[in-house]
Amino acid sequence: MSKNYKVSIGSFNFYIGIAMLAVVLSHTIGLFPQDSLSFGIRALFEVITYIGISGFAIISGYRLRLPGNFRKYIVKTCRDYLKLYYLFGLMTVIAFGVIHFLCFRYLNGTLKEMFLMAIGFLFAIYPEIPVGDLIIYSCGPLYFLVAFVMAEIITVFILTTFKKFRELIVGITVLIGSVLMYILPGCPFAFSQAMLLTGCLYTGYILREHSFYEKSMRLSTSIITVFISVCIYSIKFIPHMECLEYFIRIVAGILIGVVLVNYCIVYSVGKNKIGSKIKGIGKLSFFVLGAHAIEYYAIPWYLFVDKICDLSPELGILIIYITRLILILMIVKISEYFYKKSLLKS
């Protein structure tokens, strides 16, 4: 039997917090050679990749409010979010340069890498792209922020411009994004990824119109939805489906994201210390993302992997994961302090 819930912005923080922890975990697992990992760890990595950020984007769509003036909305959205993006990007490039110079004592190489990284952050490149013998860095975890901003703008444009055939237009947008991700990796300003995410944001917007999360899903409905999602996701393993892989993943991610967000809302109603801590992470998600980008690039984690090669990969992953979380917490605290201070001055 379903129960009624009052859904507020804070209701989603539990899911967002879990998503942030999962992103850091997936990037930590990715440091280790896949053939050295156990089946369980590889399966965990696949699940995190499968779920991806669909639920996060669904939440963004659920929160979406259509603006009165589209042009002012674009200016305000870009100003508010891209300011944080470029601030954390600058901090990442500087931290990368300082730490890598201290580690390797090679000034020319460090400056060259900093320049390539700065270009990647300037144009929000994702994923990294080769240019001759050089590789322009991607903007790392911060691409989420840019992709969400772009996806929100595209979604709002569709909702305010088209009164009919919205679902068809969104579907075509997602399909084009999938093809672009396949044939044109490194699309500036994470545009192809943003086109993919419009499907998630539009889903969230429609769910809010029907007050979907005001009631919990029935268990039978949840099981059927997850089963369909897994079946759709499995299609990507069929040979010659590479060009549609991202489209398949986003459709499957939307279905399972709807279910996971529902149960996270249900769980977040109760009060417990662990849940409160995770909600706190979700509340500061942009700062967590920025802090993760800084340590993601600034710290040469591959050196740590080499140092602990005698340990089991599972233990190595746990050590590096905990270390990363501690660093992220420290950077978040410092960033939040200076951000609040700047707001008081302004």
SEDO-513505 format. One record per residue (C-alpha): residue number from 1; residue in three letters; x negated, y, z. Coordinates in Angstrom, 1 decimal, m for minus. Example, Ala and Ser with C-alpha at 12.3 -4.5 7.8 and 13.67 -1.06 7.14 Angstrom:
BEGIN
+-----+-----+--------+--------+--------+
|   k |   r |     c1 |     c2 |     c3 |
+-----+-----+--------+--------+--------+
|   1 | ala |  m12.3 |   m4.5 |    7.8 |
|   2 | ser |  m13.7 |   m1.1 |    7.1 |
+-----+-----+--------+--------+--------+
This chain:
BEGIN
+-----+-----+--------+--------+--------+
|   k |   r |     c1 |     c2 |     c3 |
+-----+-----+--------+--------+--------+
|   1 | met |    0.0 |    0.0 |    0.0 |
|   2 | ser |   m1.4 |    3.4 |   m1.0 |
|   3 | lys |   m2.0 |    6.2 |    1.5 |
|   4 | asn |   m1.8 |   10.0 |    0.9 |
|   5 | tyr |   m4.9 |   12.2 |    1.2 |
|   6 | lys |   m5.4 |   15.9 |    1.1 |
|   7 | val |   m8.3 |   16.4 |   m1.4 |
|   8 | ser |  m10.5 |   19.4 |   m0.9 |
|   9 | ile |  m13.9 |   20.3 |   m2.3 |
|  10 | gly |  m15.6 |   18.7 |    0.7 |
|  11 | ser |  m13.8 |   15.4 |    0.1 |
|  12 | phe |  m16.2 |   14.7 |   m2.7 |
|  13 | asn |  m19.4 |   15.3 |   m0.9 |
|  14 | phe |  m19.8 |   11.8 |    0.3 |
|  15 | tyr |  m19.8 |   10.5 |   m3.3 |
|  16 | ile |  m22.2 |   13.2 |   m4.4 |
|  17 | gly |  m24.6 |   12.4 |   m1.5 |
|  18 | ile |  m24.6 |    8.8 |   m2.5 |
|  19 | ala |  m25.2 |    9.7 |   m6.1 |
|  20 | met |  m28.2 |   11.9 |   m5.1 |
|  21 | leu |  m29.7 |    9.1 |   m3.1 |
|  22 | ala |  m29.2 |    6.6 |   m5.9 |
|  23 | val |  m30.9 |    9.0 |   m8.5 |
|  24 | val |  m34.0 |    9.1 |   m6.3 |
|  25 | leu |  m34.0 |    5.4 |   m5.8 |
|  26 | ser |  m33.7 |    4.7 |   m9.6 |
|  27 | his |  m36.6 |    7.0 |  m10.3 |
|  28 | thr |  m38.6 |    5.2 |   m7.6 |
|  29 | ile |  m37.9 |    1.8 |   m9.0 |
|  30 | gly |  m38.9 |    3.2 |  m12.5 |
|  31 | leu |  m42.4 |    3.8 |  m11.2 |
|  32 | phe |  m43.1 |    0.0 |  m11.0 |
|  33 | pro |  m43.6 |   m2.3 |  m14.0 |
|  34 | gln |  m40.3 |   m4.0 |  m14.8 |
|  35 | asp |  m41.9 |   m7.4 |  m15.1 |
|  36 | ser |  m43.2 |   m7.2 |  m11.5 |
|  37 | leu |  m39.8 |   m6.6 |  m10.1 |
|  38 | ser |  m37.4 |   m9.3 |   m8.8 |
|  39 | phe |  m34.1 |  m10.0 |  m10.5 |
|  40 | gly |  m32.2 |   m8.3 |   m7.6 |
|  41 | ile |  m34.2 |   m5.0 |   m8.0 |
|  42 | arg |  m33.8 |   m5.0 |  m11.7 |
|  43 | ala |  m30.1 |   m5.6 |  m11.4 |
|  44 | leu |  m29.9 |   m2.8 |   m8.9 |
|  45 | phe |  m31.7 |   m0.5 |  m11.3 |
|  46 | glu |  m29.3 |   m1.5 |  m14.1 |
|  47 | val |  m26.2 |   m0.9 |  m11.9 |
|  48 | ile |  m27.4 |    2.6 |  m10.9 |
|  49 | thr |  m28.1 |    3.4 |  m14.6 |
|  50 | tyr |  m24.7 |    1.9 |  m15.5 |
|  51 | ile |  m22.8 |    4.0 |  m13.0 |
|  52 | gly |  m25.1 |    7.0 |  m13.8 |
|  53 | ile |  m23.7 |   10.4 |  m13.2 |
|  54 | ser |  m20.2 |    9.8 |  m14.5 |
|  55 | gly |  m18.5 |   10.1 |  m11.1 |
|  56 | phe |  m20.4 |   13.3 |  m10.4 |
|  57 | ala |  m19.1 |   14.7 |  m13.7 |
|  58 | ile |  m15.5 |   13.5 |  m13.0 |
|  59 | ile |  m15.7 |   15.4 |   m9.7 |
|  60 | ser |  m16.9 |   18.6 |  m11.6 |
|  61 | gly |  m13.8 |   18.2 |  m13.9 |
|  62 | tyr |  m11.5 |   17.7 |  m10.9 |
|  63 | arg |  m12.8 |   21.0 |   m9.4 |
|  64 | leu |  m12.5 |   22.8 |  m12.8 |
|  65 | arg |  m10.3 |   25.9 |  m12.9 |
|  66 | leu |   m9.7 |   27.5 |  m16.3 |
|  67 | pro |  m10.9 |   31.1 |  m16.5 |
|  68 | gly |   m8.9 |   34.1 |  m17.6 |
|  69 | asn |  m11.7 |   35.5 |  m19.7 |
|  70 | phe |  m13.9 |   32.9 |  m21.4 |
|  71 | arg |  m16.8 |   35.3 |  m22.2 |
|  72 | lys |  m17.1 |   36.5 |  m18.6 |
|  73 | tyr |  m16.8 |   32.9 |  m17.4 |
|  74 | ile |  m19.8 |   31.9 |  m19.6 |
|  75 | val |  m21.9 |   34.8 |  m18.3 |
|  76 | lys |  m21.1 |   34.1 |  m14.7 |
|  77 | thr |  m21.6 |   30.3 |  m15.0 |
|  78 | cys |  m25.0 |   30.6 |  m16.7 |
|  79 | arg |  m26.1 |   33.4 |  m14.3 |
|  80 | asp |  m25.2 |   31.4 |  m11.2 |
|  81 | tyr |  m26.5 |   28.0 |  m12.1 |
|  82 | leu |  m29.3 |   28.7 |  m14.6 |
|  83 | lys |  m30.9 |   31.1 |  m12.1 |
|  84 | leu |  m31.3 |   28.2 |   m9.7 |
|  85 | tyr |  m32.5 |   25.9 |  m12.5 |
|  86 | tyr |  m35.3 |   28.3 |  m13.7 |
|  87 | leu |  m36.3 |   29.1 |  m10.1 |
|  88 | phe |  m36.8 |   25.4 |   m9.3 |
|  89 | gly |  m38.4 |   24.9 |  m12.7 |
|  90 | leu |  m41.0 |   27.6 |  m11.9 |
|  91 | met |  m41.7 |   26.1 |   m8.5 |
|  92 | thr |  m42.1 |   22.6 |  m10.1 |
|  93 | val |  m44.7 |   23.9 |  m12.7 |
|  94 | ile |  m46.7 |   25.7 |  m10.1 |
|  95 | ala |  m46.6 |   22.8 |   m7.6 |
|  96 | phe |  m47.6 |   20.4 |  m10.4 |
|  97 | gly |  m50.6 |   22.6 |  m11.4 |
|  98 | val |  m51.9 |   23.1 |   m7.8 |
|  99 | ile |  m51.6 |   19.4 |   m6.7 |
| 100 | his |  m52.9 |   18.0 |  m10.0 |
| 101 | phe |  m55.9 |   20.3 |  m10.0 |
| 102 | leu |  m56.7 |   19.3 |   m6.4 |
| 103 | cys |  m56.4 |   15.7 |   m7.3 |
| 104 | phe |  m58.4 |   15.7 |  m10.6 |
| 105 | arg |  m60.4 |   18.9 |  m10.5 |
| 106 | tyr |  m59.9 |   19.4 |  m14.2 |
| 107 | leu |  m58.8 |   23.0 |  m14.9 |
| 108 | asn |  m58.3 |   22.9 |  m18.7 |
| 109 | gly |  m56.3 |   19.7 |  m18.6 |
| 110 | thr |  m54.2 |   21.0 |  m15.7 |
| 111 | leu |  m53.4 |   24.3 |  m17.6 |
| 112 | lys |  m52.6 |   22.4 |  m20.7 |
| 113 | glu |  m50.2 |   20.1 |  m18.9 |
| 114 | met |  m48.6 |   23.0 |  m17.1 |
| 115 | phe |  m48.0 |   24.7 |  m20.4 |
| 116 | leu |  m46.3 |   21.7 |  m21.9 |
| 117 | met |  m44.2 |   21.3 |  m18.8 |
| 118 | ala |  m43.2 |   25.0 |  m18.9 |
| 119 | ile |  m42.0 |   24.6 |  m22.5 |
| 120 | gly |  m39.9 |   21.6 |  m21.5 |
| 121 | phe |  m38.3 |   23.6 |  m18.6 |
| 122 | leu |  m37.9 |   26.7 |  m20.7 |
| 123 | phe |  m35.8 |   24.9 |  m23.3 |
| 124 | ala |  m34.4 |   22.3 |  m20.9 |
| 125 | ile |  m35.7 |   19.5 |  m23.0 |
| 126 | tyr |  m34.4 |   16.0 |  m22.2 |
| 127 | pro |  m35.9 |   13.4 |  m22.7 |
| 128 | glu |  m39.5 |   14.3 |  m23.4 |
| 129 | ile |  m40.5 |   14.7 |  m27.0 |
| 130 | pro |  m43.8 |   14.0 |  m28.9 |
| 131 | val |  m45.2 |   16.8 |  m31.0 |
| 132 | gly |  m48.2 |   15.5 |  m32.9 |
| 133 | asp |  m50.7 |   14.3 |  m30.3 |
| 134 | leu |  m48.9 |   16.2 |  m27.5 |
| 135 | ile |  m45.9 |   15.4 |  m25.5 |
| 136 | ile |  m43.6 |   18.2 |  m24.3 |
| 137 | tyr |  m42.3 |   17.3 |  m20.8 |
| 138 | ser |  m38.6 |   16.9 |  m20.1 |
| 139 | cys |  m37.1 |   19.0 |  m17.4 |
| 140 | gly |  m36.8 |   15.8 |  m15.3 |
| 141 | pro |  m34.0 |   15.5 |  m12.8 |
| 142 | leu |  m33.0 |   19.2 |  m13.3 |
| 143 | tyr |  m31.5 |   18.2 |  m16.7 |
| 144 | phe |  m28.4 |   17.2 |  m14.7 |
| 145 | leu |  m27.9 |   20.8 |  m13.8 |
| 146 | val |  m28.2 |   22.2 |  m17.3 |
| 147 | ala |  m26.1 |   19.3 |  m18.8 |
| 148 | phe |  m23.3 |   20.0 |  m16.3 |
| 149 | val |  m23.3 |   23.7 |  m17.1 |
| 150 | met |  m23.2 |   23.1 |  m20.8 |
| 151 | ala |  m20.6 |   20.3 |  m20.5 |
| 152 | glu |  m18.4 |   22.6 |  m18.4 |
| 153 | ile |  m18.6 |   25.4 |  m21.0 |
| 154 | ile |  m17.7 |   22.9 |  m23.8 |
| 155 | thr |  m14.8 |   21.4 |  m21.8 |
| 156 | val |  m13.4 |   24.8 |  m20.9 |
| 157 | phe |  m13.7 |   25.9 |  m24.6 |
| 158 | ile |  m11.7 |   22.8 |  m25.7 |
| 159 | leu |   m9.1 |   23.3 |  m23.0 |
| 160 | thr |   m8.6 |   27.0 |  m23.7 |
| 161 | thr |   m8.8 |   26.8 |  m27.5 |
| 162 | phe |   m6.9 |   23.6 |  m28.4 |
| 163 | lys |   m3.4 |   22.9 |  m27.2 |
| 164 | lys |   m2.9 |   19.7 |  m29.3 |
| 165 | phe |   m5.2 |   16.7 |  m30.0 |
| 166 | arg |   m7.4 |   17.5 |  m27.0 |
| 167 | glu |   m8.1 |   13.9 |  m26.2 |
| 168 | leu |   m9.2 |   13.3 |  m29.9 |
| 169 | ile |  m11.4 |   16.3 |  m29.9 |
| 170 | val |  m13.1 |   15.3 |  m26.6 |
| 171 | gly |  m13.5 |   11.7 |  m27.9 |
| 172 | ile |  m15.2 |   13.1 |  m31.1 |
| 173 | thr |  m17.4 |   15.3 |  m29.0 |
| 174 | val |  m18.5 |   12.4 |  m26.9 |
| 175 | leu |  m19.2 |   10.3 |  m30.0 |
| 176 | ile |  m21.3 |   13.0 |  m31.6 |
| 177 | gly |  m23.2 |   13.4 |  m28.3 |
| 178 | ser |  m23.9 |    9.7 |  m28.3 |
| 179 | val |  m25.2 |    9.8 |  m31.9 |
| 180 | leu |  m27.4 |   12.8 |  m31.1 |
| 181 | met |  m28.9 |   11.1 |  m28.1 |
| 182 | tyr |  m29.9 |    8.2 |  m30.4 |
| 183 | ile |  m31.2 |   10.1 |  m33.5 |
| 184 | leu |  m32.4 |   13.4 |  m31.9 |
| 185 | pro |  m33.9 |   12.8 |  m28.5 |
| 186 | gly |  m35.1 |   15.9 |  m26.7 |
| 187 | cys |  m32.2 |   18.1 |  m27.8 |
| 188 | pro |  m32.7 |   21.6 |  m26.3 |
| 189 | phe |  m30.7 |   22.5 |  m23.3 |
| 190 | ala |  m29.6 |   18.9 |  m22.8 |
| 191 | phe |  m26.9 |   19.6 |  m25.4 |
| 192 | ser |  m26.4 |   16.0 |  m26.5 |
| 193 | gln |  m26.1 |   14.9 |  m22.8 |
| 194 | ala |  m23.6 |   17.7 |  m22.2 |
| 195 | met |  m21.4 |   16.5 |  m25.1 |
| 196 | leu |  m21.4 |   13.1 |  m23.5 |
| 197 | leu |  m20.4 |   14.5 |  m20.2 |
| 198 | thr |  m17.4 |   16.4 |  m21.6 |
| 199 | gly |  m15.5 |   13.0 |  m21.5 |
| 200 | cys |  m16.1 |   12.8 |  m17.8 |
| 201 | leu |  m15.2 |   16.4 |  m17.1 |
| 202 | tyr |  m12.0 |   16.2 |  m19.1 |
| 203 | thr |  m11.0 |   13.0 |  m17.3 |
| 204 | gly |  m11.5 |   14.7 |  m14.0 |
| 205 | tyr |   m9.4 |   17.7 |  m15.1 |
| 206 | ile |   m6.6 |   15.4 |  m16.2 |
| 207 | leu |   m6.8 |   13.5 |  m12.9 |
| 208 | arg |   m6.4 |   16.7 |  m10.9 |
| 209 | glu |   m3.3 |   17.7 |  m13.0 |
| 210 | his |   m1.7 |   14.5 |  m11.9 |
| 211 | ser |   m3.0 |   14.8 |   m8.3 |
| 212 | phe |   m4.6 |   11.4 |   m8.9 |
| 213 | tyr |   m6.8 |   11.4 |   m5.8 |
| 214 | glu |   m4.0 |   12.5 |   m3.5 |
| 215 | lys |   m3.2 |    8.8 |   m3.2 |
| 216 | ser |   m5.6 |    5.9 |   m2.9 |
| 217 | met |   m5.8 |    3.3 |   m5.7 |
| 218 | arg |   m4.2 |   m0.1 |   m5.3 |
| 219 | leu |   m6.8 |   m2.9 |   m4.8 |
| 220 | ser |   m5.5 |   m4.8 |   m7.8 |
| 221 | thr |   m5.7 |   m1.7 |  m10.0 |
| 222 | ser |   m9.2 |   m1.1 |   m8.9 |
| 223 | ile |  m10.3 |   m4.6 |   m9.6 |
| 224 | ile |   m8.8 |   m4.6 |  m13.1 |
| 225 | thr |  m10.4 |   m1.2 |  m13.9 |
| 226 | val |  m13.8 |   m2.4 |  m12.8 |
| 227 | phe |  m13.5 |   m5.6 |  m14.8 |
| 228 | ile |  m12.6 |   m3.6 |  m17.9 |
| 229 | ser |  m15.5 |   m1.2 |  m17.3 |
| 230 | val |  m18.0 |   m4.1 |  m17.0 |
| 231 | cys |  m16.6 |   m5.7 |  m20.2 |
| 232 | ile |  m17.1 |   m2.4 |  m22.1 |
| 233 | tyr |  m20.6 |   m1.9 |  m20.6 |
| 234 | ser |  m21.6 |   m5.4 |  m21.7 |
| 235 | ile |  m20.9 |   m4.5 |  m25.4 |
| 236 | lys |  m24.2 |   m2.5 |  m25.3 |
| 237 | phe |  m26.2 |   m5.7 |  m25.1 |
| 238 | ile |  m24.8 |   m6.9 |  m28.5 |
| 239 | pro |  m27.5 |   m6.6 |  m31.2 |
| 240 | his |  m27.4 |   m3.5 |  m33.4 |
| 241 | met |  m25.2 |   m1.5 |  m31.0 |
| 242 | glu |  m28.0 |    0.9 |  m30.1 |
| 243 | cys |  m26.5 |    3.9 |  m31.9 |
| 244 | leu |  m23.3 |    3.6 |  m29.8 |
| 245 | glu |  m25.1 |    2.7 |  m26.5 |
| 246 | tyr |  m24.5 |    6.1 |  m24.9 |
| 247 | phe |  m20.9 |    6.2 |  m25.9 |
| 248 | ile |  m20.3 |    2.7 |  m24.5 |
| 249 | arg |  m22.1 |    3.7 |  m21.3 |
| 250 | ile |  m20.1 |    6.9 |  m20.8 |
| 251 | val |  m16.7 |    5.2 |  m21.3 |
| 252 | ala |  m17.6 |    2.3 |  m18.9 |
| 253 | gly |  m19.1 |    4.9 |  m16.5 |
| 254 | ile |  m15.8 |    6.9 |  m16.5 |
| 255 | leu |  m13.7 |    3.9 |  m15.6 |
| 256 | ile |  m15.9 |    2.7 |  m12.7 |
| 257 | gly |  m16.6 |    6.3 |  m11.7 |
| 258 | val |  m12.8 |    6.9 |  m11.2 |
| 259 | val |  m12.7 |    3.9 |   m8.8 |
| 260 | leu |  m15.9 |    4.7 |   m6.9 |
| 261 | val |  m14.9 |    8.4 |   m6.3 |
| 262 | asn |  m11.5 |    7.1 |   m5.0 |
| 263 | tyr |  m13.0 |    4.8 |   m2.4 |
| 264 | cys |  m15.6 |    7.4 |   m1.4 |
| 265 | ile |  m12.8 |    9.8 |   m0.6 |
| 266 | val |  m11.0 |    7.1 |    1.4 |
| 267 | tyr |  m14.2 |    6.3 |    3.4 |
| 268 | ser |  m15.1 |   10.0 |    3.9 |
| 269 | val |  m11.8 |   10.5 |    5.9 |
| 270 | gly |  m13.3 |    8.6 |    8.8 |
| 271 | lys |  m15.9 |   10.3 |   11.0 |
| 272 | asn |  m19.3 |    8.7 |   11.6 |
| 273 | lys |  m22.9 |    9.9 |   11.8 |
| 274 | ile |  m24.2 |    8.2 |    8.6 |
| 275 | gly |  m21.2 |    9.5 |    6.6 |
| 276 | ser |  m21.8 |   13.0 |    7.9 |
| 277 | lys |  m25.5 |   12.9 |    6.9 |
| 278 | ile |  m24.6 |   11.7 |    3.4 |
| 279 | lys |  m21.9 |   14.5 |    3.1 |
| 280 | gly |  m24.6 |   17.0 |    4.1 |
| 281 | ile |  m26.8 |   15.8 |    1.2 |
| 282 | gly |  m23.8 |   16.1 |   m1.2 |
| 283 | lys |  m23.1 |   19.6 |    0.0 |
| 284 | leu |  m26.7 |   20.7 |   m0.8 |
| 285 | ser |  m26.8 |   18.6 |   m4.0 |
| 286 | phe |  m28.3 |   21.4 |   m6.2 |
| 287 | phe |  m31.1 |   22.0 |   m3.7 |
| 288 | val |  m31.7 |   18.2 |   m3.4 |
| 289 | leu |  m31.9 |   18.0 |   m7.2 |
| 290 | gly |  m34.4 |   20.9 |   m7.3 |
| 291 | ala |  m36.5 |   19.4 |   m4.5 |
| 292 | his |  m36.5 |   16.0 |   m6.3 |
| 293 | ala |  m37.7 |   17.7 |   m9.5 |
| 294 | ile |  m40.6 |   19.3 |   m7.6 |
| 295 | glu |  m41.8 |   16.1 |   m6.0 |
| 296 | tyr |  m41.0 |   14.1 |   m9.1 |
| 297 | tyr |  m43.6 |   16.0 |  m11.2 |
| 298 | ala |  m45.9 |   17.5 |   m8.6 |
| 299 | ile |  m46.8 |   14.3 |   m6.8 |
| 300 | pro |  m48.8 |   11.8 |   m8.9 |
| 301 | trp |  m46.7 |    8.8 |   m7.7 |
| 302 | tyr |  m48.4 |    6.4 |  m10.1 |
| 303 | leu |  m51.6 |    6.8 |   m7.9 |
| 304 | phe |  m49.6 |    5.6 |   m4.9 |
| 305 | val |  m48.3 |    2.6 |   m6.9 |
| 306 | asp |  m51.9 |    1.7 |   m7.7 |
| 307 | lys |  m52.9 |    2.0 |   m4.1 |
| 308 | ile |  m50.1 |   m0.4 |   m2.9 |
| 309 | cys |  m50.4 |   m2.9 |   m5.7 |
| 310 | asp |  m51.3 |   m5.6 |   m3.2 |
| 311 | leu |  m48.0 |   m5.2 |   m1.5 |
| 312 | ser |  m44.8 |   m6.7 |   m2.8 |
| 313 | pro |  m42.9 |   m4.4 |   m5.2 |
| 314 | glu |  m39.9 |   m4.3 |   m2.9 |
| 315 | leu |  m41.9 |   m3.1 |    0.0 |
| 316 | gly |  m43.8 |   m0.6 |   m2.2 |
| 317 | ile |  m40.5 |    0.8 |   m3.5 |
| 318 | leu |  m39.2 |    1.2 |    0.1 |
| 319 | ile |  m42.4 |    3.0 |    1.2 |
| 320 | ile |  m42.4 |    5.4 |   m1.7 |
| 321 | tyr |  m38.6 |    5.9 |   m1.5 |
| 322 | ile |  m38.7 |    6.9 |    2.2 |
| 323 | thr |  m41.7 |    9.2 |    1.6 |
| 324 | arg |  m39.8 |   10.9 |   m1.3 |
| 325 | leu |  m36.7 |   11.4 |    0.9 |
| 326 | ile |  m38.8 |   13.0 |    3.6 |
| 327 | leu |  m40.5 |   15.4 |    1.1 |
| 328 | ile |  m37.1 |   16.2 |   m0.5 |
| 329 | leu |  m35.7 |   17.0 |    3.0 |
| 330 | met |  m38.6 |   19.4 |    3.7 |
| 331 | ile |  m38.4 |   21.2 |    0.4 |
| 332 | val |  m34.6 |   21.5 |    0.8 |
| 333 | lys |  m34.9 |   23.1 |    4.2 |
| 334 | ile |  m37.5 |   25.6 |    2.9 |
| 335 | ser |  m35.5 |   26.4 |   m0.2 |
| 336 | glu |  m32.3 |   26.8 |    1.7 |
| 337 | tyr |  m33.9 |   29.2 |    4.2 |
| 338 | phe |  m35.3 |   31.5 |    1.5 |
| 339 | tyr |  m32.1 |   31.3 |   m0.6 |
| 340 | lys |  m30.0 |   32.4 |    2.4 |
| 341 | lys |  m32.6 |   35.1 |    3.1 |
| 342 | ser |  m32.4 |   36.5 |   m0.5 |
| 343 | leu |  m28.6 |   36.5 |   m0.2 |
| 344 | leu |  m28.7 |   38.6 |    2.9 |
| 345 | lys |  m31.0 |   41.1 |    1.2 |
| 346 | ser |  m28.7 |   41.4 |   m1.8 |
+-----+-----+--------+--------+--------+
